Amino acid sequence: MPLVPLGKAHPFDYAWLKGQARALAGRAHQPARNSVPKAIEALDWDQYQSIRFRQDHALWRDEKLRFQAQFFHLGLFYKTPVRMFEVAGGQAQELAYDPEMFDHRKSGLDTKALPKDLGFAGFRLNFHTDWTRDVAAFLGASYFRAVGGEWQYGLSARGLAIDTGMSRPEEFPNFVAFWLERPAPQSSTVTVYALLDSPSVAGAYRFLITPGETLVMDVDAALYPRKPIERLGIAPCTSMFQFGENDKRMANDWRPEIHDSDGLQMWTGRGEWIWRPLANPERLRFNAYLDENPRGFGLMQRDRDFDHYQDDGVFYERRPSLWVEPKAGWGKGSVQLVEIPTIDETFDNIVAFWNPQDKPQPGQELLFGYRLHWGADSPVKPGVARCVATRTGIGGIVGQPRKYFSWRFAVDFAGGDLALLGKDAVVEPVITASRGKIEITSARPLHSIRGYRAMFDLRPTDESTQPIDLRLYLRCNGQALTETWLYQWDPPAPSQRKFA
């Protein structure tokens, strides 16, 4: 069924959109209109979820293409209207909201009382291999998600992050309009454009989206700051970690682990592979990992064993990883990680992004190109063994009385050249700590994973509860065998350091 046009069509391409973003940044920011009718404002979770888009109104349904687009209704958390356009033949045509697009019957809404210019909250994309399940969705602020071959949503990406993890409130830019370009017949790639706006910046985005076992989004972003920005987050990834095998602080649930991602993976400009397990800290933690021209980073879900989660409803072992691959040199800056305390799995508490060293200034044009890979793993594999598990607990020697408090770390590595090591190979754990004393170190084969387990105790040597930074890798005859494991451990208060 053809969608209702709104206004006249106009010429469109990415250069035009960048011009619009630049012009928008030259004007004072106008807060988005986020008022919705009282009837929609009053919808609860179940009522909002009951509103269904009618598939016979999907964009491109009658064109027999490999993609269709469906739209999200306003309501609940999504109260800011987003304009929607279709692009075909170099012309952009805005699409009007029509109550007939949606099945409202279970929501209790009187559709006759809804305004004709209500607008949309966002959209989702379906691929021809399965018209029922969507492969990507853009909904809320500048958030969007996608699935790989396991058809499971999990963590989210954002167009931009501003002042994340600082003492003042974070600024959340909005995608205020989308242009969906009609794909060519038999094309498995669809192009989406977006206009971003916030008090600090305006931006133009282009997404080339290709579904697959690993879904790839080729992203170009042009940013135009209105004012200086202290902490700019490029290609932000947002996820959830409540507890896992390394961090049981909030483990009061019957399930063994609850997390969408279990670690931050980085491939530095120098070629070093780094694995940083995530945690649910007692207080907000911020870390910056300096780099120049990073080759990639992402929030990953490496643990893909159902038995480790036992959740047959949301299937955490199927949650996608998200790998960010810069398309060109990003210069100097840092991959930044924010970990926020959470008591519930419904709250995202993990954010990772690239922060350029130079602070954005008004009048600049900042261009960033990158690819987002959504799937079970990163598209590039390290040439060394990877960390596959991190476990922690009370230190000391089993069977011997403990005379002081220490904390045990057991870190498992698999892959790379570990399976080639002979029984006489001397494998050495290289361990450093920012404070405290390292004790009882070892590295030994772990045949069940065809890898190695490194173990050590960390003994606090002061009463501080400030985080202690740890670093570990395995080597043999001077050759690094594994990626570098980084960890940040919060020592308990002296009164809680019980060892007996």
C-alpha positions in Angstrom: 0.0 0.0 0.0 1.6 3.4 -1.0 2.5 5.7 1.8 1.1 9.2 2.1 3.5 11.9 0.9 3.9 15.1 2.9 4.8 18.3 1.0 6.8 18.4 -2.2 9.9 16.3 -3.2 13.3 18.1 -3.3 16.7 17.2 -4.6 18.8 15.2 -2.2 22.4 13.8 -1.8 24.9 13.5 1.0 26.6 16.8 0.1 23.2 18.6 0.4 22.7 17.0 3.9 26.1 18.1 5.0 25.2 21.6 3.9 22.0 21.4 6.0 23.9 20.3 9.0 26.5 23.1 8.6 23.7 25.7 8.3 21.9 24.2 11.3 25.0 24.5 13.4 25.2 28.2 12.5 21.9 28.9 14.2 21.0 28.8 17.8 19.8 25.3 18.9 16.1 24.9 19.1 15.0 22.2 21.5 13.0 19.4 19.8 9.3 19.3 20.2 8.6 16.4 22.5 5.0 16.9 23.4 2.6 14.1 22.5 -1.2 13.9 23.1 -2.2 13.0 26.6 -3.6 9.7 25.5 -0.2 8.6 24.2 1.5 10.1 27.2 -0.6 7.8 29.4 0.3 4.6 27.7 2.0 2.0 29.9 4.6 -0.5 28.7 2.2 -3.2 27.7 -0.1 -0.8 25.9 2.7 0.8 23.9 4.2 -2.6 23.0 0.8 -3.7 21.7 0.9 -1.0 18.9 1.9 -2.9 15.8 3.0 -1.6 12.4 0.9 -3.1 9.7 3.2 -5.0 7.3 1.1 -4.1 4.3 2.1 -0.5 4.8 5.9 -1.2 4.8 8.0 1.1 2.7 9.0 -0.7 -0.6 6.7 -3.6 0.1 5.2 -3.3 -3.4 8.6 -2.7 -5.2 9.7 -6.4 -4.5 13.1 -5.2 -3.3 15.4 -7.0 -0.8 14.5 -4.5 2.0 11.4 -3.1 3.6 11.2 -0.4 6.3 8.6 -0.2 9.1 8.1 2.7 11.4 7.8 3.0 15.2 4.9 4.8 16.9 5.5 7.6 19.3 4.9 6.9 23.0 6.5 5.6 26.3 10.2 6.7 26.2 10.0 8.0 22.6 8.2 11.4 22.6 10.3 13.4 20.1 8.9 13.2 16.5 11.4 12.2 13.9 10.8 13.2 10.2 11.0 10.4 7.6 11.9 10.7 3.9 12.2 8.3 1.0 15.0 9.0 -1.5 14.5 7.8 -5.1 16.1 9.1 -8.2 17.9 11.9 -6.4 14.6 13.2 -5.0 13.6 13.2 -1.3 9.9 12.9 -0.4 8.7 13.3 3.2 6.4 10.6 4.4 3.3 11.5 6.5 2.1 9.8 9.6 -1.1 7.9 9.0 -3.0 6.1 11.8 -3.8 3.4 9.3 -0.2 2.3 9.4 -0.6 0.9 12.9 -2.8 -1.6 14.6 -3.9 0.3 17.8 -6.7 -2.1 18.9 -5.0 -3.4 22.0 -3.7 -0.1 23.1 -7.0 1.6 23.8 -6.1 4.6 21.7 -8.8 6.4 19.8 -7.1 6.9 16.5 -9.6 9.4 15.3 -8.4 11.8 18.0 -4.7 11.6 17.0 -3.3 14.5 15.1 -2.4 14.0 11.4 1.1 15.4 12.0 1.9 13.2 14.9 5.1 11.9 13.3 7.2 8.8 14.0 9.6 7.7 16.7 12.0 5.8 14.5 12.2 2.8 12.0 13.4 -0.7 11.6 14.7 -2.6 8.5 13.6 -6.0 7.3 15.7 -8.1 4.8 14.2 -10.5 2.2 15.5 -13.6 4.0 13.0 -13.1 6.8 10.2 -10.5 6.5 9.2 -11.1 10.1 12.3 -10.3 12.1 14.2 -7.0 11.6 17.9 -6.7 11.1 18.4 -3.1 12.3 16.4 -0.5 14.2 16.9 3.2 14.8 14.9 4.4 17.9 15.5 7.0 20.6 18.0 9.9 20.6 20.8 8.8 18.3 20.6 5.1 19.3 20.5 2.2 16.9 21.0 -1.6 17.0 21.5 -4.5 14.6 21.7 -8.3 14.5 24.1 -10.8 13.0 23.4 -14.3 12.0 22.0 -15.3 15.4 19.1 -12.8 15.1 19.6 -11.5 18.6 19.6 -7.9 19.6 21.8 -6.8 22.5 24.1 -3.8 22.8 23.4 -0.5 21.0 25.4 2.0 19.1 24.9 5.8 19.0 25.6 8.5 16.5 27.5 10.5 19.0 28.3 10.8 22.7 28.9 14.1 24.5 30.4 14.5 28.0 29.7 10.9 28.9 30.8 9.9 32.4 31.5 13.5 33.6 30.3 15.2 36.8 27.7 17.1 34.9 24.7 15.6 33.0 25.5 13.9 29.7 24.2 15.5 26.5 22.3 13.2 24.2 22.1 14.3 20.6 19.1 13.4 18.5 18.6 12.1 15.0 15.9 14.5 14.0 15.3 13.2 10.5 16.1 10.1 8.4 16.3 9.7 4.6 15.9 6.1 3.4 17.2 5.6 -0.1 15.3 3.1 -2.2 17.8 0.3 -2.9 18.5 -1.0 -6.4 16.8 -4.2 -7.4 18.8 -7.2 -6.2 20.9 -5.0 -4.0 21.8 -6.4 -0.5 22.9 -3.0 0.7 20.5 -0.2 1.8 21.6 3.4 2.4 20.2 5.5 5.3 21.0 9.2 5.9 20.4 11.0 9.2 20.5 14.6 10.5 21.8 14.9 14.0 21.2 17.9 16.3 22.0 18.9 19.9 22.9 22.0 21.8 26.6 21.4 21.1 26.7 20.1 17.6 24.9 19.3 14.3 25.9 16.4 12.1 25.2 14.6 8.8 25.4 10.8 8.7 25.4 8.2 6.0 24.9 4.5 6.8 25.5 1.7 4.2 23.9 -1.3 5.8 24.6 -4.9 4.5 23.0 -7.8 6.5 24.8 -11.1 6.9 26.3 -13.5 9.4 28.1 -10.3 10.5 26.0 -7.3 9.6 28.2 -4.4 8.4 27.4 -0.7 8.6 29.7 1.6 6.6 29.4 4.9 8.4 30.4 8.5 7.3 29.8 11.3 9.8 30.3 15.1 9.3 30.1 17.1 12.5 29.8 20.8 12.9 30.2 22.0 16.5 28.3 25.0 17.9 30.6 25.3 20.8 33.7 23.7 22.3 33.1 20.1 23.4 35.1 18.8 26.3 34.5 15.1 25.8 33.5 14.0 22.3 32.6 10.3 21.8 33.0 9.0 18.3 31.4 5.6 17.4 30.0 5.1 20.9 29.0 1.5 21.9 26.5 1.2 24.8 26.0 -2.1 26.7 25.1 -3.8 30.0 27.2 -5.7 32.5 25.5 -6.7 35.8 27.8 -9.6 36.9 29.9 -12.4 35.4 32.6 -14.9 36.4 35.0 -12.1 37.3 32.7 -9.8 39.2 30.0 -11.3 41.5 29.2 -8.0 43.4 25.6 -7.9 42.2 25.2 -11.7 41.7 21.9 -12.1 43.6 20.1 -13.8 40.7 19.6 -17.5 40.0 21.4 -17.2 36.7 25.2 -17.6 36.8 25.9 -14.5 34.6 24.0 -11.5 33.3 25.6 -9.3 30.6 25.3 -8.2 27.0 29.1 -7.7 26.7 31.9 -9.1 28.8 34.9 -7.1 27.6 36.4 -4.2 25.7 38.7 -5.4 22.9 41.2 -3.0 21.3 43.7 -3.3 18.5 46.0 -0.3 18.8 47.8 1.7 16.2 51.0 -0.1 17.2 49.5 -3.5 16.6 49.0 -4.6 20.2 45.8 -6.6 21.0 44.3 -5.7 24.4 41.4 -7.3 26.3 39.8 -5.4 29.2 37.1 -7.5 31.1 34.1 -5.4 32.1 32.8 -5.0 35.7 29.9 -3.5 37.6 31.7 -1.2 40.0 30.5 0.3 43.3 31.1 3.8 41.9 31.4 5.2 38.4 34.7 4.3 36.8 36.3 6.1 33.8 39.4 4.9 31.9 41.2 6.3 28.9 43.5 4.2 26.8 45.8 6.5 24.8 46.4 5.6 21.2 47.2 7.0 17.7 45.3 5.8 14.6 43.6 2.9 16.3 42.9 -0.1 14.1 39.8 -1.1 15.9 37.9 -1.5 19.2 34.6 -2.8 20.4 32.5 -4.2 23.2 32.4 -8.0 22.7 30.4 -10.9 24.1 33.1 -13.6 23.9 31.5 -16.0 26.3 28.9 -17.8 24.1 28.1 -20.8 26.2 24.4 -21.2 27.2 25.4 -23.1 30.3 27.2 -20.0 31.6 23.9 -17.9 31.6 21.0 -20.4 31.7 18.6 -17.8 30.4 16.3 -19.4 27.9 14.3 -16.2 27.5 16.8 -13.5 26.4 19.7 -15.8 25.5 22.7 -13.7 26.5 25.1 -16.1 24.8 23.7 -15.0 21.5 24.1 -11.3 22.0 26.1 -9.6 19.2 29.5 -8.1 19.7 30.1 -4.7 18.1 33.5 -4.0 16.5 34.4 -0.5 15.3 36.9 -0.3 12.4 38.2 3.2 11.4 38.4 3.6 7.6 41.2 6.1 7.9 43.7 7.5 10.4 41.9 9.1 13.4 45.1 10.6 14.7 45.8 11.0 18.4 43.3 10.3 21.1 42.0 7.6 23.3 39.6 4.8 23.6 37.5 5.7 26.6 35.5 3.3 28.8 32.8 4.3 31.3 31.5 1.7 33.8 28.5 2.8 35.8 27.0 0.9 38.8 23.7 -0.9 38.0 21.4 -3.1 40.1 19.3 -4.3 37.2 19.9 -5.9 33.8 17.5 -3.5 32.1 19.8 -0.5 32.5 22.7 0.0 30.1 25.8 0.9 32.2 28.8 0.4 29.9 29.9 2.9 27.2 33.0 2.8 25.0 34.0 5.3 22.4 36.9 7.1 20.6 37.8 10.5 22.0 40.0 12.7 19.7 42.9 14.5 21.5 42.0 17.9 20.0 38.8 19.4 21.4 36.2 20.3 18.8 35.7 24.0 18.2 32.9 26.0 16.7 33.2 26.5 12.9 35.1 23.3 12.3 34.1 20.4 10.0 35.0 17.1 11.6 34.9 14.1 9.3 34.9 10.5 10.6 34.6 7.3 8.6 34.3 3.8 10.2 32.6 0.4 9.8 30.5 -1.2 12.5 30.5 -5.0 12.5 27.6 -6.7 14.4 28.1 -10.4 15.0 29.5 -13.1 17.2 33.1 -11.9 16.9 35.3 -9.2 15.5 36.1 -9.5 11.8 39.8 -9.5 12.5 41.5 -12.2 14.7 44.6 -11.6 16.7 47.7 -13.6 15.7 48.1 -14.4 19.4 46.0 -16.3 22.0 42.9 -14.6 23.3 41.6 -14.3 26.9 38.6 -16.6 27.2 37.8 -16.3 30.9 38.7 -14.2 33.9 37.9 -15.5 37.4 38.6 -13.9 40.8 38.3 -14.9 44.4 40.0 -15.0 47.8 43.8 -15.6 47.5 46.1 -17.8 49.5 47.2 -21.5 49.4 44.5 -24.1 49.8 44.9 -26.1 53.0 47.2 -23.5 54.7 45.9 -20.9 57.1 45.8 -17.4 55.6 47.7 -14.8 57.5 46.6 -11.8 55.5 44.1 -10.7 52.8 44.9 -11.2 49.1 42.8 -11.6 46.0 43.3 -14.4 43.4 43.1 -13.9 39.6 42.8 -16.8 37.2 43.0 -15.8 33.6 42.6 -18.4 30.7 44.0 -18.0 27.2 43.3 -20.1 24.2 44.1 -20.0 20.5 47.2 -18.6 18.8 50.3 -20.7 19.1 49.5 -22.2 22.5 48.4 -25.6 21.2 51.9 -25.9 19.5 53.8 -25.6 22.8 55.7 -28.7 23.8 55.8 -30.1 27.3 59.2 -28.6 27.9 58.3 -25.1 26.8 58.8 -22.5 29.5 55.8 -20.2 29.5 56.2 -17.1 31.7 53.4 -14.8 33.0 54.4 -11.2 32.8 52.4 -9.3 35.4 52.5 -5.7 36.6 50.3 -3.8 39.1 50.0 -0.1 39.8 50.0 -0.9 43.6 50.2 -3.9 45.9 52.3 -7.0 45.8 52.0 -9.8 43.2 52.4 -13.3 44.7 52.0 -17.0 43.9 52.3 -16.6 40.1 52.0 -19.5 37.7 51.2 -20.4 34.1 50.3 -23.9 33.2 48.5 -25.8 30.3 44.8 -26.1 30.5 44.0 -29.0 28.2 40.2 -28.6 28.3 40.5 -25.4 26.2 43.8 -26.3 24.5 45.3 -23.3 26.1 47.0 -21.9 29.3 45.8 -20.6 32.6 47.7 -17.8 34.3 47.2 -17.4 38.1 48.4 -14.9 40.7 47.5 -13.2 43.9 47.4 -9.5 44.5 48.1 -8.4 48.1 47.1 -4.8 49.0 49.9 -3.0 50.7 48.0 0.0 51.8 44.5 0.8 53.1 43.4 2.7 50.0 40.2 1.6 48.2 41.3 3.4 45.0 41.4 1.1 41.9 44.5 -1.0 41.2 45.5 -1.4 37.5 46.7 -4.9 36.5 48.4 -6.0 33.3 49.2 -9.5 32.2 50.4 -11.5 29.1 52.2 -14.8 28.5 55.5 -15.2 26.8 58.0 -17.9 25.8 61.6 -17.2 25.1 60.8 -13.5 24.8 57.9 -14.0 22.3 54.5 -12.7 23.3 52.0 -15.6 23.1 48.8 -13.8 24.1 47.0 -10.5 23.9 47.5 -8.1 26.8 44.9 -8.6 29.6 44.1 -5.4 31.5 42.1 -5.3 34.6 41.0 -2.7 37.2 40.4 -4.1 40.7 38.8 -2.1 43.5 40.3 -3.3 46.9 37.7 -3.6 49.6 37.8 -1.3 52.7 40.3 -2.5 55.3 37.4 -3.6 57.6 36.1 -5.9 54.9 39.4 -7.6 54.1 38.6 -10.9 55.8 40.8 -13.9 55.1 39.9 -16.3 57.9 
